[in-house]
Amino acid sequence: TTFEAVAREFHQTKAGGWSTSSAEKWLRLVEKDLFPWLGTLPLADVSAPVLLAALRRTEARGAHNTAHELRQYAGQVFRYGVATGRCERNPTADLAGALKPLQVKHMAAVLDPAGAGALLRNISGYAGHPGTRAALALSALLFQRPGNIRAMEWGELDTDAALWTIPAAKMKRTVHGKVNGRPHMVPLAPQALAILEELRPLSGRGRFVFPSLLGDGECMSENTIRAALRRMGYTNDEMTAHGFRAMARTLIGERLPGIHQDVIEAQLAHGKAGPLGMAYDRAEYMEQRRQMMQAWADYLDRLREGAQVLPFKAA
């Protein structure tokens, strides 16, 4: 009935439905920041002040966001404890407002047309490895998660259908979603197809479109795009690999007329809530997404060439 015993039982029960990284993170944080202070206490004896004292130890080292995560994790343990008869209530509700505010930090991104045009010209003039330059260009054109861009495989590409199919197992989803979910479809504009064709002589005989330069059979390192951006003069507070997604979401929404927000979210693989949300986003918006990706690619061409693109007012 101790906090640690119940927490480990809860983790063992639920971890099979989580992603590996989420399950590992949950246990790692609880072992580090809660078990030393609460682990040997009977779950029913862990009151709100006792839990708060443990969380404030985490706050004291500046890990404010971690403290909020731990409060959430502890709440899961207590709810499981109530359900299994090890305690009568969940004290985490009593801690509302007791912790310091969350420190929300968005990934740095270029969000204005002039800055995006300069970024695209810098990418075109990048003097590093051609595969890295292509990965940067496709990051802007396709605005998928950096991990998916790096791990793109030739076998996932259908150039005749102008489509990149990312398997569900590669997507940022729960274990159930990875096993049973739909793949994520990414329409490819001619500009993207042209970049891929230029890459075929370099990596077309292997598995990955962007193989590791170490020749170890893996895909491109997660640090490659970051390092390339630094070489082009962008600090971590100005542009990141993840920032291409924010750039596209912002500029498409503000600068390209007639594109519904749901279509943008679907292309970002931000599924709607509810049992039918993902199905609709992945299937019914495909034609709209093809049109959007072509309009986006054409817009980036104009920005790269320095054309002045004015925003359209909504009708």
The 8 nearest C-alpha neighbors of each residue, nearest first, counted from 0:
[[1, 41, 85, 42, 5, 4, 2, 43],
 [2, 0, 41, 42, 40, 4, 3, 39],
 [1, 3, 42, 38, 5, 4, 41, 40],
 [4, 2, 38, 6, 1, 5, 34, 7],
 [5, 3, 1, 7, 6, 2, 8, 0],
 [4, 6, 8, 2, 7, 3, 9, 1],
 [7, 5, 3, 9, 8, 76, 4, 2],
 [8, 6, 10, 4, 9, 5, 3, 11],
 [7, 9, 5, 11, 6, 10, 12, 4],
 [8, 10, 6, 12, 7, 11, 5, 13],
 [11, 9, 7, 13, 12, 8, 14, 6],
 [12, 10, 8, 9, 14, 13, 7, 15],
 [11, 13, 9, 10, 14, 8, 15, 7],
 [12, 14, 10, 15, 11, 16, 9, 17],
 [15, 13, 17, 16, 22, 10, 11, 12],
 [16, 14, 13, 17, 12, 174, 11, 18],
 [15, 17, 174, 14, 13, 175, 173, 18],
 [18, 16, 14, 174, 173, 15, 22, 21],
 [17, 19, 174, 21, 173, 20, 22, 16],
 [18, 20, 22, 21, 23, 17, 14, 174],
 [19, 21, 23, 18, 22, 24, 17, 25],
 [22, 20, 24, 18, 23, 19, 25, 17],
 [23, 21, 19, 25, 14, 24, 20, 17],
 [22, 24, 20, 26, 21, 25, 27, 19],
 [23, 25, 27, 21, 22, 26, 20, 28],
 [26, 24, 22, 23, 27, 28, 21, 29],
 [25, 27, 29, 23, 24, 28, 30, 22],
 [26, 28, 24, 30, 25, 29, 23, 31],
 [29, 27, 31, 30, 26, 25, 32, 24],
 [28, 30, 33, 26, 32, 31, 27, 34],
 [31, 29, 34, 27, 28, 26, 32, 33],
 [30, 32, 28, 29, 27, 33, 34, 35],
 [31, 33, 29, 28, 30, 34, 35, 57],
 [34, 32, 29, 35, 36, 37, 30, 31],
 [33, 35, 38, 37, 30, 36, 3, 29],
 [34, 36, 33, 38, 37, 32, 31, 30],
 [37, 35, 34, 33, 38, 53, 32, 39],
 [38, 36, 34, 40, 33, 39, 35, 2],
 [37, 39, 34, 3, 2, 40, 35, 36],
 [38, 40, 1, 37, 2, 41, 3, 34],
 [41, 39, 1, 37, 38, 2, 42, 44],
 [40, 42, 1, 44, 43, 0, 2, 39],
 [41, 43, 2, 1, 44, 45, 0, 40],
 [42, 44, 86, 41, 45, 85, 87, 46],
 [45, 43, 41, 42, 46, 40, 86, 49],
 [46, 44, 42, 43, 49, 50, 47, 40],
 [45, 47, 49, 48, 44, 90, 50, 43],
 [46, 48, 90, 50, 49, 51, 93, 91],
 [49, 47, 51, 50, 46, 52, 45, 94],
 [50, 48, 46, 52, 51, 47, 45, 53],
 [49, 51, 47, 53, 52, 48, 46, 54],
 [50, 52, 48, 54, 53, 49, 47, 55],
 [53, 51, 55, 49, 50, 54, 48, 56],
 [52, 54, 50, 56, 51, 55, 36, 33],
 [55, 53, 51, 57, 56, 52, 66, 50],
 [54, 56, 58, 57, 52, 53, 59, 51],
 [57, 55, 59, 54, 53, 58, 52, 60],
 [56, 58, 55, 54, 59, 60, 66, 62],
 [59, 57, 55, 63, 61, 62, 56, 60],
 [58, 60, 56, 57, 61, 55, 62, 63],
 [59, 61, 58, 62, 57, 56, 63, 55],
 [60, 62, 58, 59, 63, 57, 64, 65],
 [63, 61, 58, 65, 64, 60, 57, 66],
 [64, 62, 58, 66, 65, 61, 101, 99],
 [63, 65, 67, 66, 101, 62, 68, 102],
 [64, 66, 68, 62, 67, 63, 69, 57],
 [65, 67, 69, 63, 64, 68, 54, 57],
 [68, 66, 70, 64, 65, 69, 71, 63],
 [67, 69, 65, 71, 70, 66, 72, 64],
 [70, 68, 72, 66, 71, 67, 73, 65],
 [69, 71, 67, 73, 68, 72, 74, 66],
 [70, 72, 74, 68, 69, 73, 67, 75],
 [73, 71, 69, 75, 74, 70, 68, 76],
 [74, 72, 76, 70, 75, 71, 69, 77],
 [73, 75, 71, 77, 72, 76, 91, 78],
 [76, 74, 72, 78, 73, 77, 79, 71],
 [75, 77, 73, 79, 74, 6, 78, 80],
 [78, 76, 80, 74, 89, 79, 75, 81],
 [79, 77, 81, 75, 80, 76, 89, 74],
 [78, 80, 82, 76, 77, 81, 83, 75],
 [79, 81, 77, 85, 83, 78, 82, 86],
 [80, 82, 86, 78, 84, 87, 79, 83],
 [83, 81, 79, 80, 84, 78, 85, 86],
 [82, 84, 80, 81, 85, 79, 86, 78],
 [83, 85, 81, 86, 82, 80, 87, 79],
 [86, 84, 80, 83, 0, 81, 42, 43],
 [87, 85, 43, 81, 80, 84, 88, 42],
 [86, 88, 81, 43, 84, 85, 89, 80],
 [89, 87, 86, 81, 90, 77, 78, 43],
 [88, 90, 77, 91, 78, 74, 92, 87],
 [91, 89, 47, 92, 93, 46, 88, 94],
 [92, 90, 93, 94, 74, 89, 47, 70],
 [91, 93, 94, 90, 95, 89, 74, 47],
 [92, 94, 91, 90, 95, 47, 97, 89],
 [95, 93, 97, 91, 92, 96, 47, 51],
 [94, 96, 97, 93, 92, 91, 98, 70],
 [97, 95, 98, 94, 99, 100, 93, 92],
 [96, 98, 94, 95, 99, 51, 93, 100],
 [99, 97, 96, 100, 67, 94, 95, 55],
 [98, 100, 101, 63, 97, 96, 58, 67],
 [101, 99, 98, 102, 63, 96, 64, 67],
 [100, 102, 64, 103, 63, 99, 67, 98],
 [101, 103, 104, 100, 64, 63, 99, 62],
 [102, 104, 101, 105, 64, 100, 106, 63],
 [105, 103, 102, 106, 107, 101, 236, 64],
 [106, 104, 107, 103, 108, 242, 245, 236],
 [105, 107, 242, 108, 241, 104, 239, 238],
 [108, 106, 238, 237, 236, 242, 239, 105],
 [109, 107, 242, 238, 237, 110, 246, 239],
 [108, 110, 246, 114, 115, 238, 111, 237],
 [109, 111, 246, 108, 249, 250, 112, 115],
 [110, 112, 114, 113, 115, 109, 250, 246],
 [113, 111, 115, 114, 116, 302, 110, 250],
 [114, 112, 116, 115, 111, 117, 302, 305],
 [113, 115, 117, 111, 116, 112, 109, 118],
 [114, 116, 112, 118, 117, 113, 109, 111],
 [117, 115, 302, 303, 113, 119, 118, 114],
 [116, 118, 120, 114, 115, 119, 121, 113],
 [119, 117, 115, 121, 116, 120, 114, 122],
 [120, 118, 122, 116, 121, 117, 303, 115],
 [121, 119, 123, 117, 122, 118, 303, 124],
 [120, 122, 118, 124, 119, 123, 125, 117],
 [121, 123, 119, 125, 124, 120, 118, 132],
 [124, 122, 120, 121, 125, 119, 132, 136],
 [123, 125, 121, 122, 126, 120, 132, 119],
 [126, 124, 122, 123, 127, 121, 132, 231],
 [127, 125, 124, 128, 129, 132, 123, 122],
 [128, 126, 125, 129, 132, 131, 227, 130],
 [127, 129, 131, 130, 132, 126, 125, 133],
 [130, 128, 132, 131, 133, 127, 126, 198],
 [131, 129, 133, 132, 128, 134, 209, 198],
 [130, 132, 134, 128, 133, 129, 135, 224],
 [131, 133, 129, 135, 130, 134, 125, 122],
 [132, 134, 136, 130, 131, 135, 137, 129],
 [135, 133, 131, 137, 132, 136, 138, 130],
 [136, 134, 138, 132, 133, 137, 131, 139],
 [135, 137, 133, 139, 138, 134, 132, 140],
 [138, 136, 140, 134, 139, 135, 141, 133],
 [139, 137, 135, 142, 136, 141, 140, 134],
 [138, 140, 137, 136, 243, 142, 141, 135],
 [139, 141, 137, 138, 142, 296, 136, 191],
 [140, 142, 138, 143, 137, 139, 185, 292],
 [143, 141, 244, 138, 139, 243, 140, 247],
 [144, 142, 141, 267, 145, 148, 244, 147],
 [143, 145, 147, 146, 148, 241, 142, 244],
 [146, 144, 148, 147, 241, 240, 149, 143],
 [145, 147, 149, 144, 148, 150, 221, 143],
 [146, 148, 150, 144, 145, 149, 151, 143],
 [147, 149, 145, 151, 146, 150, 144, 143],
 [150, 148, 146, 147, 219, 151, 209, 218],
 [149, 151, 147, 148, 218, 146, 152, 207],
 [150, 152, 148, 149, 208, 207, 147, 153],
 [153, 151, 207, 154, 208, 155, 206, 150],
 [152, 154, 155, 156, 208, 207, 206, 151],
 [153, 155, 152, 156, 206, 157, 207, 151],
 [156, 154, 164, 152, 153, 163, 165, 157],
 [157, 155, 163, 153, 154, 158, 162, 164],
 [158, 156, 162, 160, 159, 161, 163, 155],
 [157, 159, 161, 160, 156, 162, 192, 163],
 [160, 158, 161, 157, 162, 156, 192, 187],
 [159, 161, 158, 162, 157, 186, 187, 156],
 [162, 160, 158, 187, 159, 157, 186, 188],
 [163, 161, 186, 157, 187, 160, 185, 156],
 [162, 164, 156, 185, 155, 184, 157, 186],
 [163, 165, 184, 155, 183, 166, 162, 185],
 [164, 166, 183, 182, 184, 163, 167, 155],
 [167, 165, 182, 168, 169, 164, 183, 170],
 [166, 168, 182, 177, 170, 169, 180, 181],
 [167, 169, 177, 166, 170, 178, 176, 182],
 [170, 168, 167, 166, 165, 171, 177, 147],
 [169, 171, 167, 168, 172, 177, 166, 165],
 [170, 172, 169, 173, 177, 168, 167, 268],
 [173, 171, 176, 170, 177, 174, 18, 175],
 [172, 174, 176, 175, 17, 18, 177, 16],
 [173, 175, 177, 18, 17, 16, 176, 178],
 [176, 174, 178, 173, 177, 179, 16, 180],
 [175, 177, 180, 173, 179, 174, 172, 178],
 [176, 178, 168, 167, 174, 175, 180, 172],
 [179, 177, 175, 176, 180, 174, 168, 167],
 [180, 178, 176, 175, 177, 181, 167, 174],
 [181, 179, 176, 177, 167, 178, 182, 175],
 [180, 182, 167, 183, 179, 281, 166, 278],
 [183, 181, 167, 166, 165, 164, 184, 180],
 [182, 184, 165, 164, 181, 166, 185, 167],
 [183, 185, 164, 163, 165, 182, 186, 162],
 [184, 186, 163, 162, 164, 187, 183, 266],
 [187, 185, 162, 289, 161, 163, 184, 188],
 [186, 188, 161, 162, 191, 192, 185, 189],
 [187, 189, 293, 190, 191, 292, 192, 186],
 [190, 188, 192, 191, 193, 187, 293, 161],
 [189, 191, 193, 188, 192, 194, 296, 187],
 [192, 190, 194, 188, 193, 189, 187, 195],
 [191, 193, 189, 195, 194, 190, 196, 187],
 [192, 194, 196, 190, 191, 195, 189, 197],
 [195, 193, 197, 191, 192, 196, 133, 198],
 [194, 196, 198, 192, 197, 193, 191, 199],
 [195, 197, 193, 198, 199, 194, 192, 200],
 [196, 198, 194, 195, 199, 193, 200, 201],
 [197, 199, 195, 201, 196, 200, 202, 194],
 [198, 200, 203, 196, 201, 202, 197, 195],
 [199, 201, 198, 203, 202, 197, 204, 196],
 [202, 200, 198, 199, 203, 130, 197, 204],
 [201, 203, 199, 204, 205, 208, 200, 198],
 [204, 202, 199, 205, 200, 201, 208, 198],
 [203, 205, 202, 206, 199, 200, 201, 153],
 [206, 204, 203, 202, 207, 208, 153, 210],
 [207, 205, 152, 153, 208, 204, 154, 203],
 [206, 208, 152, 210, 209, 205, 151, 218],
 [207, 209, 152, 151, 153, 202, 210, 206],
 [208, 210, 207, 219, 218, 149, 130, 211],
 [211, 209, 218, 219, 207, 217, 208, 212],
 [210, 212, 219, 218, 213, 217, 214, 220],
 [211, 213, 214, 210, 219, 215, 218, 220],
 [214, 212, 211, 215, 216, 210, 217, 219],
 [213, 215, 212, 216, 211, 210, 217, 218],
 [216, 214, 213, 217, 211, 212, 210, 218],
 [215, 217, 214, 218, 211, 210, 213, 206],
 [218, 216, 211, 215, 210, 219, 214, 207],
 [217, 219, 210, 211, 150, 209, 207, 149],
 [218, 220, 211, 210, 149, 209, 221, 217],
 [221, 219, 222, 223, 211, 218, 149, 224],
 [220, 222, 223, 219, 224, 146, 149, 225],
 [221, 223, 225, 220, 224, 226, 219, 227],
 [222, 224, 226, 225, 220, 221, 227, 219],
 [225, 223, 227, 226, 222, 240, 228, 221],
 [226, 224, 222, 228, 227, 223, 240, 239],
 [225, 227, 229, 223, 224, 228, 222, 230],
 [228, 226, 224, 230, 229, 225, 223, 231],
 [227, 229, 231, 225, 230, 233, 226, 224],
 [228, 230, 233, 232, 226, 231, 227, 234],
 [231, 229, 227, 232, 228, 226, 233, 125],
 [230, 232, 228, 229, 233, 227, 121, 125],
 [231, 233, 229, 230, 234, 228, 227, 237],
 [234, 232, 229, 228, 237, 238, 231, 235],
 [233, 235, 237, 236, 229, 238, 232, 228],
 [234, 236, 237, 238, 239, 233, 107, 229],
 [237, 235, 234, 107, 238, 239, 233, 108],
 [236, 238, 234, 107, 235, 233, 108, 109],
 [239, 237, 108, 107, 235, 242, 233, 109],
 [240, 238, 242, 241, 107, 235, 108, 225],
 [239, 241, 242, 145, 225, 224, 243, 238],
 [242, 240, 239, 243, 244, 145, 144, 106],
 [241, 243, 108, 239, 245, 244, 240, 107],
 [244, 242, 246, 139, 241, 245, 142, 247],
 [245, 243, 142, 242, 247, 246, 241, 248],
 [244, 246, 248, 242, 247, 243, 249, 108],
 [247, 245, 243, 110, 249, 244, 248, 109],
 [248, 246, 244, 250, 245, 249, 251, 243],
 [247, 249, 245, 251, 246, 250, 252, 244],
 [250, 248, 252, 246, 247, 251, 245, 253],
 [251, 249, 253, 247, 254, 252, 248, 246],
 [252, 250, 255, 254, 248, 253, 249, 247],
 [251, 253, 249, 250, 254, 248, 255, 260],
 [254, 252, 250, 251, 249, 255, 310, 256],
 [253, 255, 310, 250, 251, 252, 256, 311],
 [254, 256, 251, 253, 252, 257, 258, 310],
 [257, 255, 258, 311, 254, 313, 252, 253],
 [256, 258, 259, 255, 313, 252, 314, 311],
 [259, 257, 256, 260, 255, 262, 291, 252],
 [260, 258, 261, 262, 257, 263, 252, 256],
 [259, 261, 263, 262, 264, 258, 252, 265],
 [262, 260, 264, 259, 263, 265, 280, 271],
 [261, 263, 265, 260, 259, 264, 288, 284],
 [264, 262, 260, 266, 265, 261, 267, 248],
 [265, 263, 267, 261, 269, 266, 262, 260],
 [266, 264, 268, 262, 280, 267, 263, 269],
 [265, 267, 263, 268, 264, 262, 288, 185],
 [266, 268, 264, 265, 269, 263, 143, 142],
 [269, 267, 265, 266, 270, 264, 183, 143],
 [268, 270, 264, 267, 265, 271, 266, 277],
 [269, 271, 277, 268, 265, 276, 272, 280],
 [272, 270, 276, 277, 273, 269, 280, 275],
 [271, 273, 276, 270, 274, 277, 275, 269],
 [272, 274, 276, 275, 271, 277, 270, 278],
 [273, 275, 276, 272, 277, 278, 271, 279],
 [276, 274, 278, 273, 277, 279, 272, 271],
 [277, 275, 271, 273, 279, 278, 272, 274],
 [276, 278, 270, 280, 279, 275, 271, 281],
 [279, 277, 275, 281, 276, 280, 282, 181],
 [278, 280, 283, 282, 276, 277, 281, 275],
 [281, 279, 277, 265, 278, 282, 284, 276],
 [280, 282, 278, 279, 277, 283, 284, 265],
 [283, 281, 279, 284, 285, 280, 278, 277],
 [282, 284, 279, 285, 280, 281, 286, 278],
 [285, 283, 287, 282, 286, 280, 288, 262],
 [286, 284, 288, 287, 283, 282, 289, 281],
 [285, 287, 289, 288, 284, 290, 283, 291],
 [288, 286, 290, 284, 285, 289, 291, 262],
 [287, 289, 291, 285, 290, 286, 284, 292],
 [290, 288, 286, 292, 291, 287, 186, 285],
 [289, 291, 287, 293, 288, 292, 294, 286],
 [290, 292, 288, 294, 293, 289, 295, 287],
 [291, 293, 295, 289, 294, 290, 288, 296],
 [294, 292, 296, 188, 290, 295, 291, 297],
 [293, 295, 291, 297, 292, 296, 298, 290],
 [296, 294, 298, 292, 293, 297, 291, 299],
 [295, 297, 293, 299, 298, 294, 140, 292],
 [298, 296, 300, 294, 295, 299, 293, 301],
 [297, 299, 295, 301, 300, 296, 294, 302],
 [300, 298, 302, 296, 301, 297, 303, 295],
 [301, 299, 297, 303, 298, 302, 304, 296],
 [302, 300, 304, 298, 306, 299, 303, 305],
 [301, 303, 116, 299, 305, 304, 300, 306],
 [304, 302, 116, 300, 305, 301, 119, 120],
 [305, 303, 301, 302, 306, 300, 116, 120],
 [306, 304, 302, 303, 301, 307, 116, 113],
 [307, 305, 301, 302, 304, 308, 303, 116],
 [306, 308, 309, 305, 302, 301, 112, 113],
 [307, 309, 306, 310, 302, 301, 112, 254],
 [308, 310, 307, 311, 254, 255, 112, 312],
 [311, 309, 254, 312, 253, 308, 255, 256],
 [312, 310, 256, 313, 254, 309, 255, 253],
 [311, 313, 314, 310, 256, 254, 253, 309],
 [312, 314, 311, 256, 257, 310, 253, 255],
 [313, 312, 311, 257, 256, 310, 258, 255]]
